[in-house]
Amino acid sequence: MLNGTYLLSFLILGSFIVWPEESTAVLTTCSLKIQIYWINYRMKWQAYQMYRQIVKLSKEAGFPHPGEFRFVNIWDREPLD
């Protein structure tokens, strides 16, 4: 495990020495993708919590059950023109 970590560190360092702009672009892209996935996960979790609260409140008030939970991922949404 430790040798693999050193190898990966040397490869990343070497790529920054040989191709600094491309390496920066790759790391920036990876960072932004991780952020998008994290934001999407948080939005999905909060939407599901709100849905559960709406189901509970509608059950207590005697209203019909709302529809099933649906969440559209950020990358699947239609743009607002």
PDB file of N, CA, C and O in Angstrom, chain B, residues numbered from 101:
ATOM      1  N   MET B 101       0.827  -1.195   0.000  1.00  0.00           N
ATOM      2  CA  MET B 101       0.000   0.000   0.000  1.00  0.00           C
ATOM      3  C   MET B 101       0.869   1.255   0.000  1.00  0.00           C
ATOM      4  O   MET B 101       0.605   2.207  -0.734  1.00  0.00           O
ATOM      5  N   LEU B 102       1.897   1.240   0.825  1.00  0.00           N
ATOM      6  CA  LEU B 102       2.757   2.410   0.938  1.00  0.00           C
ATOM      7  C   LEU B 102       3.540   2.645  -0.342  1.00  0.00           C
ATOM      8  O   LEU B 102       3.714   3.789  -0.763  1.00  0.00           O
ATOM      9  N   ASN B 103       4.021   1.559  -0.974  1.00  0.00           N
ATOM     10  CA  ASN B 103       4.766   1.709  -2.226  1.00  0.00           C
ATOM     11  C   ASN B 103       3.879   2.274  -3.333  1.00  0.00           C
ATOM     12  O   ASN B 103       4.337   3.071  -4.151  1.00  0.00           O
ATOM     13  N   GLY B 104       2.619   1.864  -3.359  1.00  0.00           N
ATOM     14  CA  GLY B 104       1.683   2.394  -4.349  1.00  0.00           C
ATOM     15  C   GLY B 104       1.432   3.876  -4.145  1.00  0.00           C
ATOM     16  O   GLY B 104       1.266   4.623  -5.109  1.00  0.00           O
ATOM     17  N   THR B 105       1.404   4.300  -2.890  1.00  0.00           N
ATOM     18  CA  THR B 105       1.208   5.721  -2.588  1.00  0.00           C
ATOM     19  C   THR B 105       2.401   6.541  -3.070  1.00  0.00           C
ATOM     20  O   THR B 105       2.241   7.611  -3.657  1.00  0.00           O
ATOM     21  N   TYR B 106       3.594   6.022  -2.813  1.00  0.00           N
ATOM     22  CA  TYR B 106       4.788   6.726  -3.286  1.00  0.00           C
ATOM     23  C   TYR B 106       4.822   6.783  -4.813  1.00  0.00           C
ATOM     24  O   TYR B 106       5.160   7.817  -5.389  1.00  0.00           O
ATOM     25  N   LEU B 107       4.477   5.686  -5.459  1.00  0.00           N
ATOM     26  CA  LEU B 107       4.470   5.652  -6.918  1.00  0.00           C
ATOM     27  C   LEU B 107       3.478   6.667  -7.480  1.00  0.00           C
ATOM     28  O   LEU B 107       3.794   7.402  -8.415  1.00  0.00           O
ATOM     29  N   LEU B 108       2.276   6.703  -6.904  1.00  0.00           N
ATOM     30  CA  LEU B 108       1.268   7.661  -7.364  1.00  0.00           C
ATOM     31  C   LEU B 108       1.733   9.095  -7.144  1.00  0.00           C
ATOM     32  O   LEU B 108       1.513   9.957  -7.995  1.00  0.00           O
ATOM     33  N   SER B 109       2.373   9.355  -6.006  1.00  0.00           N
ATOM     34  CA  SER B 109       2.880  10.701  -5.720  1.00  0.00           C
ATOM     35  C   SER B 109       3.954  11.112  -6.727  1.00  0.00           C
ATOM     36  O   SER B 109       3.955  12.241  -7.216  1.00  0.00           O
ATOM     37  N   PHE B 110       4.863  10.191  -7.030  1.00  0.00           N
ATOM     38  CA  PHE B 110       5.914  10.496  -8.009  1.00  0.00           C
ATOM     39  C   PHE B 110       5.341  10.695  -9.406  1.00  0.00           C
ATOM     40  O   PHE B 110       5.810  11.556 -10.149  1.00  0.00           O
ATOM     41  N   LEU B 111       4.341   9.915  -9.767  1.00  0.00           N
ATOM     42  CA  LEU B 111       3.715  10.083 -11.078  1.00  0.00           C
ATOM     43  C   LEU B 111       3.011  11.435 -11.192  1.00  0.00           C
ATOM     44  O   LEU B 111       3.110  12.103 -12.222  1.00  0.00           O
ATOM     45  N   ILE B 112       2.313  11.832 -10.151  1.00  0.00           N
ATOM     46  CA  ILE B 112       1.632  13.136 -10.168  1.00  0.00           C
ATOM     47  C   ILE B 112       2.658  14.265 -10.219  1.00  0.00           C
ATOM     48  O   ILE B 112       2.506  15.211 -10.992  1.00  0.00           O
ATOM     49  N   LEU B 113       3.688  14.168  -9.406  1.00  0.00           N
ATOM     50  CA  LEU B 113       4.739  15.184  -9.412  1.00  0.00           C
ATOM     51  C   LEU B 113       5.424  15.241 -10.776  1.00  0.00           C
ATOM     52  O   LEU B 113       5.680  16.324 -11.301  1.00  0.00           O
ATOM     53  N   GLY B 114       5.721  14.069 -11.349  1.00  0.00           N
ATOM     54  CA  GLY B 114       6.352  14.021 -12.667  1.00  0.00           C
ATOM     55  C   GLY B 114       5.468  14.610 -13.748  1.00  0.00           C
ATOM     56  O   GLY B 114       5.953  15.289 -14.652  1.00  0.00           O
ATOM     57  N   SER B 115       4.166  14.351 -13.658  1.00  0.00           N
ATOM     58  CA  SER B 115       3.270  14.923 -14.669  1.00  0.00           C
ATOM     59  C   SER B 115       3.205  16.446 -14.543  1.00  0.00           C
ATOM     60  O   SER B 115       3.072  17.144 -15.549  1.00  0.00           O
ATOM     61  N   PHE B 116       3.297  16.964 -13.314  1.00  0.00           N
ATOM     62  CA  PHE B 116       3.314  18.415 -13.139  1.00  0.00           C
ATOM     63  C   PHE B 116       4.600  19.030 -13.676  1.00  0.00           C
ATOM     64  O   PHE B 116       4.596  20.161 -14.161  1.00  0.00           O
ATOM     65  N   ILE B 117       5.684  18.298 -13.590  1.00  0.00           N
ATOM     66  CA  ILE B 117       6.954  18.815 -14.113  1.00  0.00           C
ATOM     67  C   ILE B 117       6.945  18.795 -15.646  1.00  0.00           C
ATOM     68  O   ILE B 117       7.377  19.755 -16.284  1.00  0.00           O
ATOM     69  N   VAL B 118       6.453  17.699 -16.233  1.00  0.00           N
ATOM     70  CA  VAL B 118       6.496  17.545 -17.685  1.00  0.00           C
ATOM     71  C   VAL B 118       5.368  18.325 -18.365  1.00  0.00           C
ATOM     72  O   VAL B 118       5.605  19.025 -19.349  1.00  0.00           O
ATOM     73  N   TRP B 119       4.145  18.206 -17.844  1.00  0.00           N
ATOM     74  CA  TRP B 119       2.964  18.853 -18.451  1.00  0.00           C
ATOM     75  C   TRP B 119       2.230  19.668 -17.394  1.00  0.00           C
ATOM     76  O   TRP B 119       1.201  19.208 -16.897  1.00  0.00           O
ATOM     77  N   PRO B 120       2.702  20.841 -17.030  1.00  0.00           N
ATOM     78  CA  PRO B 120       2.066  21.587 -15.926  1.00  0.00           C
ATOM     79  C   PRO B 120       0.638  22.054 -16.235  1.00  0.00           C
ATOM     80  O   PRO B 120      -0.235  21.961 -15.371  1.00  0.00           O
ATOM     81  N   GLU B 121       0.390  22.545 -17.432  1.00  0.00           N
ATOM     82  CA  GLU B 121      -0.943  23.065 -17.747  1.00  0.00           C
ATOM     83  C   GLU B 121      -1.979  21.953 -17.846  1.00  0.00           C
ATOM     84  O   GLU B 121      -3.088  22.086 -17.329  1.00  0.00           O
ATOM     85  N   GLU B 122      -1.619  20.853 -18.512  1.00  0.00           N
ATOM     86  CA  GLU B 122      -2.546  19.745 -18.664  1.00  0.00           C
ATOM     87  C   GLU B 122      -2.846  19.084 -17.312  1.00  0.00           C
ATOM     88  O   GLU B 122      -3.982  18.692 -17.041  1.00  0.00           O
ATOM     89  N   SER B 123      -1.823  18.966 -16.476  1.00  0.00           N
ATOM     90  CA  SER B 123      -2.023  18.365 -15.153  1.00  0.00           C
ATOM     91  C   SER B 123      -2.939  19.223 -14.292  1.00  0.00           C
ATOM     92  O   SER B 123      -3.801  18.705 -13.582  1.00  0.00           O
ATOM     93  N   THR B 124      -2.750  20.530 -14.357  1.00  0.00           N
ATOM     94  CA  THR B 124      -3.622  21.436 -13.615  1.00  0.00           C
ATOM     95  C   THR B 124      -5.054  21.337 -14.115  1.00  0.00           C
ATOM     96  O   THR B 124      -5.993  21.343 -13.319  1.00  0.00           O
ATOM     97  N   ALA B 125      -5.224  21.247 -15.423  1.00  0.00           N
ATOM     98  CA  ALA B 125      -6.564  21.134 -15.990  1.00  0.00           C
ATOM     99  C   ALA B 125      -7.246  19.834 -15.557  1.00  0.00           C
ATOM    100  O   ALA B 125      -8.437  19.827 -15.247  1.00  0.00           O
ATOM    101  N   VAL B 126      -6.492  18.743 -15.538  1.00  0.00           N
ATOM    102  CA  VAL B 126      -7.065  17.456 -15.125  1.00  0.00           C
ATOM    103  C   VAL B 126      -7.475  17.501 -13.661  1.00  0.00           C
ATOM    104  O   VAL B 126      -8.576  17.071 -13.316  1.00  0.00           O
ATOM    105  N   LEU B 127      -6.613  18.011 -12.801  1.00  0.00           N
ATOM    106  CA  LEU B 127      -6.953  18.080 -11.378  1.00  0.00           C
ATOM    107  C   LEU B 127      -8.119  19.030 -11.113  1.00  0.00           C
ATOM    108  O   LEU B 127      -8.958  18.754 -10.256  1.00  0.00           O
ATOM    109  N   THR B 128      -8.177  20.136 -11.834  1.00  0.00           N
ATOM    110  CA  THR B 128      -9.300  21.062 -11.689  1.00  0.00           C
ATOM    111  C   THR B 128     -10.602  20.406 -12.133  1.00  0.00           C
ATOM    112  O   THR B 128     -11.629  20.550 -11.471  1.00  0.00           O
ATOM    113  N   THR B 129     -10.560  19.689 -13.249  1.00  0.00           N
ATOM    114  CA  THR B 129     -11.746  18.990 -13.739  1.00  0.00           C
ATOM    115  C   THR B 129     -12.216  17.947 -12.737  1.00  0.00           C
ATOM    116  O   THR B 129     -13.412  17.842 -12.465  1.00  0.00           O
ATOM    117  N   CYS B 130     -11.292  17.180 -12.190  1.00  0.00           N
ATOM    118  CA  CYS B 130     -11.654  16.168 -11.186  1.00  0.00           C
ATOM    119  C   CYS B 130     -12.267  16.818  -9.947  1.00  0.00           C
ATOM    120  O   CYS B 130     -13.258  16.327  -9.407  1.00  0.00           O
ATOM    121  N   SER B 131     -11.682  17.905  -9.508  1.00  0.00           N
ATOM    122  CA  SER B 131     -12.199  18.613  -8.337  1.00  0.00           C
ATOM    123  C   SER B 131     -13.615  19.125  -8.585  1.00  0.00           C
ATOM    124  O   SER B 131     -14.484  18.997  -7.722  1.00  0.00           O
ATOM    125  N   LEU B 132     -13.845  19.700  -9.756  1.00  0.00           N
ATOM    126  CA  LEU B 132     -15.178  20.224 -10.065  1.00  0.00           C
ATOM    127  C   LEU B 132     -16.215  19.111 -10.186  1.00  0.00           C
ATOM    128  O   LEU B 132     -17.362  19.284  -9.772  1.00  0.00           O
ATOM    129  N   LYS B 133     -15.821  17.976 -10.749  1.00  0.00           N
ATOM    130  CA  LYS B 133     -16.756  16.853 -10.843  1.00  0.00           C
ATOM    131  C   LYS B 133     -17.123  16.325  -9.467  1.00  0.00           C
ATOM    132  O   LYS B 133     -18.283  16.003  -9.210  1.00  0.00           O
ATOM    133  N   ILE B 134     -16.140  16.237  -8.587  1.00  0.00           N
ATOM    134  CA  ILE B 134     -16.429  15.791  -7.219  1.00  0.00           C
ATOM    135  C   ILE B 134     -17.378  16.765  -6.530  1.00  0.00           C
ATOM    136  O   ILE B 134     -18.287  16.344  -5.815  1.00  0.00           O
ATOM    137  N   GLN B 135     -17.173  18.061  -6.739  1.00  0.00           N
ATOM    138  CA  GLN B 135     -18.060  19.060  -6.142  1.00  0.00           C
ATOM    139  C   GLN B 135     -19.478  18.940  -6.684  1.00  0.00           C
ATOM    140  O   GLN B 135     -20.439  19.051  -5.923  1.00  0.00           O
ATOM    141  N   ILE B 136     -19.626  18.715  -7.995  1.00  0.00           N
ATOM    142  CA  ILE B 136     -20.956  18.565  -8.588  1.00  0.00           C
ATOM    143  C   ILE B 136     -21.668  17.345  -8.020  1.00  0.00           C
ATOM    144  O   ILE B 136     -22.848  17.413  -7.675  1.00  0.00           O
ATOM    145  N   TYR B 137     -20.949  16.226  -7.921  1.00  0.00           N
ATOM    146  CA  TYR B 137     -21.556  15.023  -7.354  1.00  0.00           C
ATOM    147  C   TYR B 137     -21.948  15.229  -5.901  1.00  0.00           C
ATOM    148  O   TYR B 137     -22.993  14.739  -5.474  1.00  0.00           O
ATOM    149  N   TRP B 138     -21.137  15.939  -5.135  1.00  0.00           N
ATOM    150  CA  TRP B 138     -21.451  16.205  -3.736  1.00  0.00           C
ATOM    151  C   TRP B 138     -22.675  17.106  -3.624  1.00  0.00           C
ATOM    152  O   TRP B 138     -23.552  16.855  -2.797  1.00  0.00           O
ATOM    153  N   ILE B 139     -22.747  18.143  -4.439  1.00  0.00           N
ATOM    154  CA  ILE B 139     -23.913  19.031  -4.419  1.00  0.00           C
ATOM    155  C   ILE B 139     -25.170  18.259  -4.803  1.00  0.00           C
ATOM    156  O   ILE B 139     -26.221  18.435  -4.187  1.00  0.00           O
ATOM    157  N   ASN B 140     -25.066  17.408  -5.814  1.00  0.00           N
ATOM    158  CA  ASN B 140     -26.209  16.611  -6.246  1.00  0.00           C
ATOM    159  C   ASN B 140     -26.669  15.678  -5.127  1.00  0.00           C
ATOM    160  O   ASN B 140     -27.869  15.551  -4.884  1.00  0.00           O
ATOM    161  N   TYR B 141     -25.728  15.024  -4.444  1.00  0.00           N
ATOM    162  CA  TYR B 141     -26.065  14.127  -3.348  1.00  0.00           C
ATOM    163  C   TYR B 141     -26.764  14.884  -2.222  1.00  0.00           C
ATOM    164  O   TYR B 141     -27.770  14.417  -1.688  1.00  0.00           O
ATOM    165  N   ARG B 142     -26.234  16.049  -1.861  1.00  0.00           N
ATOM    166  CA  ARG B 142     -26.851  16.845  -0.785  1.00  0.00           C
ATOM    167  C   ARG B 142     -28.255  17.298  -1.165  1.00  0.00           C
ATOM    168  O   ARG B 142     -29.169  17.249  -0.343  1.00  0.00           O
ATOM    169  N   MET B 143     -28.426  17.739  -2.410  1.00  0.00           N
ATOM    170  CA  MET B 143     -29.758  18.159  -2.855  1.00  0.00           C
ATOM    171  C   MET B 143     -30.735  16.995  -2.826  1.00  0.00           C
ATOM    172  O   MET B 143     -31.882  17.161  -2.411  1.00  0.00           O
ATOM    173  N   LYS B 144     -30.297  15.818  -3.262  1.00  0.00           N
ATOM    174  CA  LYS B 144     -31.161  14.639  -3.250  1.00  0.00           C
ATOM    175  C   LYS B 144     -31.558  14.266  -1.825  1.00  0.00           C
ATOM    176  O   LYS B 144     -32.723  13.961  -1.568  1.00  0.00           O
ATOM    177  N   TRP B 145     -30.617  14.288  -0.911  1.00  0.00           N
ATOM    178  CA  TRP B 145     -30.890  13.928   0.471  1.00  0.00           C
ATOM    179  C   TRP B 145     -31.855  14.926   1.108  1.00  0.00           C
ATOM    180  O   TRP B 145     -32.794  14.524   1.796  1.00  0.00           O
ATOM    181  N   GLN B 146     -31.635  16.218   0.885  1.00  0.00           N
ATOM    182  CA  GLN B 146     -32.526  17.221   1.463  1.00  0.00           C
ATOM    183  C   GLN B 146     -33.914  17.155   0.847  1.00  0.00           C
ATOM    184  O   GLN B 146     -34.909  17.335   1.549  1.00  0.00           O
ATOM    185  N   ALA B 147     -33.997  16.899  -0.455  1.00  0.00           N
ATOM    186  CA  ALA B 147     -35.303  16.763  -1.104  1.00  0.00           C
ATOM    187  C   ALA B 147     -36.045  15.550  -0.547  1.00  0.00           C
ATOM    188  O   ALA B 147     -37.257  15.608  -0.341  1.00  0.00           O
ATOM    189  N   TYR B 148     -35.331  14.458  -0.303  1.00  0.00           N
ATOM    190  CA  TYR B 148     -35.973  13.279   0.255  1.00  0.00           C
ATOM    191  C   TYR B 148     -36.459  13.530   1.684  1.00  0.00           C
ATOM    192  O   TYR B 148     -37.537  13.068   2.059  1.00  0.00           O
ATOM    193  N   GLN B 149     -35.684  14.250   2.473  1.00  0.00           N
ATOM    194  CA  GLN B 149     -36.127  14.593   3.828  1.00  0.00           C
ATOM    195  C   GLN B 149     -37.386  15.458   3.791  1.00  0.00           C
ATOM    196  O   GLN B 149     -38.310  15.247   4.576  1.00  0.00           O
ATOM    197  N   MET B 150     -37.420  16.436   2.876  1.00  0.00           N
ATOM    198  CA  MET B 150     -38.609  17.270   2.747  1.00  0.00           C
ATOM    199  C   MET B 150     -39.812  16.453   2.289  1.00  0.00           C
ATOM    200  O   MET B 150     -40.928  16.670   2.759  1.00  0.00           O
ATOM    201  N   TYR B 151     -39.589  15.520   1.379  1.00  0.00           N
ATOM    202  CA  TYR B 151     -40.662  14.647   0.905  1.00  0.00           C
ATOM    203  C   TYR B 151     -41.223  13.823   2.068  1.00  0.00           C
ATOM    204  O   TYR B 151     -42.439  13.698   2.211  1.00  0.00           O
ATOM    205  N   ARG B 152     -40.346  13.269   2.887  1.00  0.00           N
ATOM    206  CA  ARG B 152     -40.817  12.489   4.039  1.00  0.00           C
ATOM    207  C   ARG B 152     -41.623  13.351   4.990  1.00  0.00           C
ATOM    208  O   ARG B 152     -42.620  12.893   5.549  1.00  0.00           O
ATOM    209  N   GLN B 153     -41.202  14.602   5.183  1.00  0.00           N
ATOM    210  CA  GLN B 153     -41.941  15.504   6.057  1.00  0.00           C
ATOM    211  C   GLN B 153     -43.308  15.831   5.461  1.00  0.00           C
ATOM    212  O   GLN B 153     -44.299  15.887   6.189  1.00  0.00           O
ATOM    213  N   ILE B 154     -43.373  16.047   4.155  1.00  0.00           N
ATOM    214  CA  ILE B 154     -44.662  16.329   3.504  1.00  0.00           C
ATOM    215  C   ILE B 154     -45.590  15.131   3.619  1.00  0.00           C
ATOM    216  O   ILE B 154     -46.785  15.300   3.863  1.00  0.00           O
ATOM    217  N   VAL B 155     -45.061  13.917   3.448  1.00  0.00           N
ATOM    218  CA  VAL B 155     -45.884  12.710   3.584  1.00  0.00           C
ATOM    219  C   VAL B 155     -46.427  12.608   4.999  1.00  0.00           C
ATOM    220  O   VAL B 155     -47.602  12.297   5.195  1.00  0.00           O
ATOM    221  N   LYS B 156     -45.586  12.866   5.978  1.00  0.00           N
ATOM    222  CA  LYS B 156     -46.017  12.789   7.372  1.00  0.00           C
ATOM    223  C   LYS B 156     -47.097  13.822   7.676  1.00  0.00           C
ATOM    224  O   LYS B 156     -48.110  13.508   8.299  1.00  0.00           O
ATOM    225  N   LEU B 157     -46.871  15.068   7.226  1.00  0.00           N
ATOM    226  CA  LEU B 157     -47.852  16.126   7.497  1.00  0.00           C
ATOM    227  C   LEU B 157     -49.168  15.890   6.759  1.00  0.00           C
ATOM    228  O   LEU B 157     -50.237  16.160   7.305  1.00  0.00           O
ATOM    229  N   SER B 158     -49.103  15.397   5.541  1.00  0.00           N
ATOM    230  CA  SER B 158     -50.348  15.143   4.805  1.00  0.00           C
ATOM    231  C   SER B 158     -51.115  13.973   5.416  1.00  0.00           C
ATOM    232  O   SER B 158     -52.345  13.959   5.389  1.00  0.00           O
ATOM    233  N   LYS B 159     -50.403  12.997   5.963  1.00  0.00           N
ATOM    234  CA  LYS B 159     -51.059  11.878   6.630  1.00  0.00           C
ATOM    235  C   LYS B 159     -51.767  12.358   7.892  1.00  0.00           C
ATOM    236  O   LYS B 159     -52.897  11.954   8.165  1.00  0.00           O
ATOM    237  N   GLU B 160     -51.097  13.229   8.670  1.00  0.00           N
ATOM    238  CA  GLU B 160     -51.695  13.773   9.892  1.00  0.00           C
ATOM    239  C   GLU B 160     -52.897  14.646   9.592  1.00  0.00           C
ATOM    240  O   GLU B 160     -53.857  14.648  10.362  1.00  0.00           O
ATOM    241  N   ALA B 161     -52.871  15.394   8.487  1.00  0.00           N
ATOM    242  CA  ALA B 161     -53.965  16.296   8.139  1.00  0.00           C
ATOM    243  C   ALA B 161     -55.089  15.571   7.409  1.00  0.00           C
ATOM    244  O   ALA B 161     -56.162  16.142   7.213  1.00  0.00           O
ATOM    245  N   GLY B 162     -54.861  14.325   7.004  1.00  0.00           N
ATOM    246  CA  GLY B 162     -55.902  13.573   6.316  1.00  0.00           C
ATOM    247  C   GLY B 162     -55.939  13.800   4.819  1.00  0.00           C
ATOM    248  O   GLY B 162     -56.906  13.421   4.158  1.00  0.00           O
ATOM    249  N   PHE B 163     -54.913  14.406   4.281  1.00  0.00           N
ATOM    250  CA  PHE B 163     -54.842  14.617   2.841  1.00  0.00           C
ATOM    251  C   PHE B 163     -54.374  13.342   2.152  1.00  0.00           C
ATOM    252  O   PHE B 163     -53.781  12.476   2.795  1.00  0.00           O
ATOM    253  N   PRO B 164     -54.631  13.217   0.861  1.00  0.00           N
ATOM    254  CA  PRO B 164     -54.130  12.026   0.164  1.00  0.00           C
ATOM    255  C   PRO B 164     -52.601  12.019   0.096  1.00  0.00           C
ATOM    256  O   PRO B 164     -51.939  13.052   0.192  1.00  0.00           O
ATOM    257  N   HIS B 165     -52.086  10.835  -0.069  1.00  0.00           N
ATOM    258  CA  HIS B 165     -50.636  10.641  -0.129  1.00  0.00           C
ATOM    259  C   HIS B 165     -50.086  11.315  -1.380  1.00  0.00           C
ATOM    260  O   HIS B 165     -50.610  11.101  -2.473  1.00  0.00           O
ATOM    261  N   PRO B 166     -49.027  12.133  -1.240  1.00  0.00           N
ATOM    262  CA  PRO B 166     -48.437  12.730  -2.443  1.00  0.00           C
ATOM    263  C   PRO B 166     -47.812  11.647  -3.324  1.00  0.00           C
ATOM    264  O   PRO B 166     -47.625  10.515  -2.878  1.00  0.00           O
ATOM    265  N   GLY B 167     -47.498  11.984  -4.539  1.00  0.00           N
ATOM    266  CA  GLY B 167     -46.916  11.035  -5.475  1.00  0.00           C
ATOM    267  C   GLY B 167     -45.589  10.490  -4.978  1.00  0.00           C
ATOM    268  O   GLY B 167     -45.081  10.892  -3.931  1.00  0.00           O
ATOM    269  N   GLU B 168     -45.045   9.571  -5.748  1.00  0.00           N
ATOM    270  CA  GLU B 168     -43.778   8.964  -5.355  1.00  0.00           C
ATOM    271  C   GLU B 168     -42.648   9.984  -5.443  1.00  0.00           C
ATOM    272  O   GLU B 168     -42.749  10.990  -6.146  1.00  0.00           O
ATOM    273  N   PHE B 169     -41.581   9.704  -4.720  1.00  0.00           N
ATOM    274  CA  PHE B 169     -40.423  10.604  -4.704  1.00  0.00           C
ATOM    275  C   PHE B 169     -39.660  10.469  -6.014  1.00  0.00           C
ATOM    276  O   PHE B 169     -39.302   9.368  -6.433  1.00  0.00           O
ATOM    277  N   ARG B 170     -39.420  11.606  -6.648  1.00  0.00           N
ATOM    278  CA  ARG B 170     -38.617  11.651  -7.880  1.00  0.00           C
ATOM    279  C   ARG B 170     -37.605  12.765  -7.735  1.00  0.00           C
ATOM    280  O   ARG B 170     -37.919  13.853  -7.252  1.00  0.00           O
ATOM    281  N   PHE B 171     -36.402  12.484  -8.153  1.00  0.00           N
ATOM    282  CA  PHE B 171     -35.357  13.502  -8.135  1.00  0.00           C
ATOM    283  C   PHE B 171     -34.623  13.443  -9.460  1.00  0.00           C
ATOM    284  O   PHE B 171     -34.195  12.376  -9.900  1.00  0.00           O
ATOM    285  N   VAL B 172     -34.483  14.591 -10.088  1.00  0.00           N
ATOM    286  CA  VAL B 172     -33.762  14.680 -11.355  1.00  0.00           C
ATOM    287  C   VAL B 172     -32.364  15.201 -11.051  1.00  0.00           C
ATOM    288  O   VAL B 172     -32.206  16.276 -10.472  1.00  0.00           O
ATOM    289  N   ASN B 173     -31.360  14.442 -11.440  1.00  0.00           N
ATOM    290  CA  ASN B 173     -29.972  14.847 -11.205  1.00  0.00           C
ATOM    291  C   ASN B 173     -29.669  16.167 -11.901  1.00  0.00           C
ATOM    292  O   ASN B 173     -30.323  16.534 -12.877  1.00  0.00           O
ATOM    293  N   ILE B 174     -28.674  16.871 -11.390  1.00  0.00           N
ATOM    294  CA  ILE B 174     -28.302  18.174 -11.933  1.00  0.00           C
ATOM    295  C   ILE B 174     -27.985  18.068 -13.426  1.00  0.00           C
ATOM    296  O   ILE B 174     -28.419  18.911 -14.211  1.00  0.00           O
ATOM    297  N   TRP B 175     -27.244  17.056 -13.816  1.00  0.00           N
ATOM    298  CA  TRP B 175     -26.797  16.942 -15.195  1.00  0.00           C
ATOM    299  C   TRP B 175     -27.894  16.458 -16.135  1.00  0.00           C
ATOM    300  O   TRP B 175     -27.694  16.466 -17.350  1.00  0.00           O
ATOM    301  N   ASP B 176     -29.049  16.035 -15.616  1.00  0.00           N
ATOM    302  CA  ASP B 176     -30.163  15.593 -16.444  1.00  0.00           C
ATOM    303  C   ASP B 176     -31.260  16.648 -16.590  1.00  0.00           C
ATOM    304  O   ASP B 176     -32.254  16.411 -17.277  1.00  0.00           O
ATOM    305  N   ARG B 177     -31.095  17.786 -15.966  1.00  0.00           N
ATOM    306  CA  ARG B 177     -32.129  18.823 -15.976  1.00  0.00           C
ATOM    307  C   ARG B 177     -32.063  19.626 -17.272  1.00  0.00           C
ATOM    308  O   ARG B 177     -31.015  19.767 -17.901  1.00  0.00           O
ATOM    309  N   GLU B 178     -33.218  20.138 -17.635  1.00  0.00           N
ATOM    310  CA  GLU B 178     -33.300  21.005 -18.819  1.00  0.00           C
ATOM    311  C   GLU B 178     -32.836  22.409 -18.430  1.00  0.00           C
ATOM    312  O   GLU B 178     -33.197  22.908 -17.364  1.00  0.00           O
ATOM    313  N   PRO B 179     -32.044  23.044 -19.285  1.00  0.00           N
ATOM    314  CA  PRO B 179     -31.579  24.400 -18.962  1.00  0.00           C
ATOM    315  C   PRO B 179     -32.713  25.413 -19.029  1.00  0.00           C
ATOM    316  O   PRO B 179     -33.644  25.266 -19.821  1.00  0.00           O
ATOM    317  N   LEU B 180     -32.625  26.434 -18.196  1.00  0.00           N
ATOM    318  CA  LEU B 180     -33.589  27.525 -18.225  1.00  0.00           C
ATOM    319  C   LEU B 180     -33.119  28.562 -19.231  1.00  0.00           C
ATOM    320  O   LEU B 180     -32.072  29.183 -19.048  1.00  0.00           O
ATOM    321  N   ASP B 181     -33.878  28.745 -20.274  1.00  0.00           N
ATOM    322  CA  ASP B 181     -33.475  29.703 -21.310  1.00  0.00           C
ATOM    323  C   ASP B 181     -33.937  31.101 -21.023  1.00  0.00           C
ATOM    324  O   ASP B 181     -33.671  32.012 -21.807  1.00  0.00           O
TER     325      ASP B 181
END
